[in-house]
């Protein structure tokens, strides 16, 4: 019942927004658009796309740098610890033939967590 009380007003707002869109579209259907009107329209589209791209770049940057961790500073036990970035993906990786336990591609140091494995697609 709570879900219906939440969703019903949202559908009402959506209906009002669609009605307002149709009324506005019909009101401006016969209005001519001059050449100088295209400049703000193109600028608005370009700046909106640039803003979206910038925000997505910040999202990926903050996710990869670890800024999206819990605010308490306590690491989430469900998330595997990432190895420190050293600039090389092949650092501390042993070849499969030198692994007697069958644990190929593990770090040489047993206290260091395993690197993330890349899979072929």
N, C-alpha and C positions, 0 to 999 in steps of 0.2 A: 504494500500500500504506500510505503514511503517513496518508493521509486516512481509510482504514478504521480504522486504529489510533486515530485521534483521534475519529471519529464513533461507533464502537461503544461505548466507555465512556459517552459522552454519552447515547446512547439507553438504556443500562442505568440511568443516573441518572434519566432521564425516566420510565422504567418503574417504578422504585422510588418516585418521587414520586407518580405516579398511583396506585400500589397503596396508599401511605400515605394519600392523599386519600380513596380509596374506603373504607378501613377506618375512618378518622376520621368520615366522613360517616355510615356505617352505625352506628357506636357512639353518635353523638349524634342519631340520627333520632327517638327517642322523648322526648328531653329537652324539657320545656316552656320557652318563652321568656317571661319576665315583662316587664312594662312598663319596669322599671328597666334591663333588659338592652339595650333599644333605644337608650338615650342614648349609651353608649360606642360602639355600632356606628355610629350616625349621626355622632358626632364623629370617629370614625376615617375614615369615608368622606369627610367634608367636609375634614378636615385633609389627607388624602392627595391629594384633588383640588387643594386650594390649594397644596400643595407641588409637585405636578406643573406647575401653571400658573406658579408662581413660577420654577421651574427653566427652563421653556420661555421665559419672558420674559427671564431672564438670558442664555439661549443666543442669542436674537435680538438682544439689546442688545450682547453682546460681539461678535457677528458683524458688526453694522452699525458698531460703533465701531473695528473693526480690531484687536481684542484677540486674534483667532484667527490672527494672522500667525505666521510661523516664529519659534521661540524664539531663533534665532541673530541675528535683527535684519536679516537679508539678505532683501530682498523676493523673492518668487517671480516669475521671469520669465514664467511661463505665465499669471499673473493680470494683467489690465489695470489700470493705475493709475486710481484714482478721483479725480475732481476734488474740490477742497476744498469742503466744505459751507458755503454762504453764506446759506442760509435762503430762497433763491429758485431755482426750477428754470429760470427763463427768463433768468437773468443771462448775458450774453455770447453770446446766440444770435442769429444773423442770419436774416432771412427768406429763403425759398428763392429769391425773385426777385433778390436781391442777390448771388447766388453764381454768378460766371462759370464756375467750374470744375465746377459741378454738385455741389458738396459742401455741400449745405444743412444747416443745424442743426449747424454746427461752431463752436467757440470763435473769437472774433475774434483772439486771440493765438495765433500758430502754434505756440508752445512749450508751450501748455497742452493737455493731452489732451482729446479729445472727450468730451462728457457722455454718460451712459448714455441710450439712446433708449427711450422708452416706446412700446409697440406697442398698437394697439387690439385688443381681444379680441372 
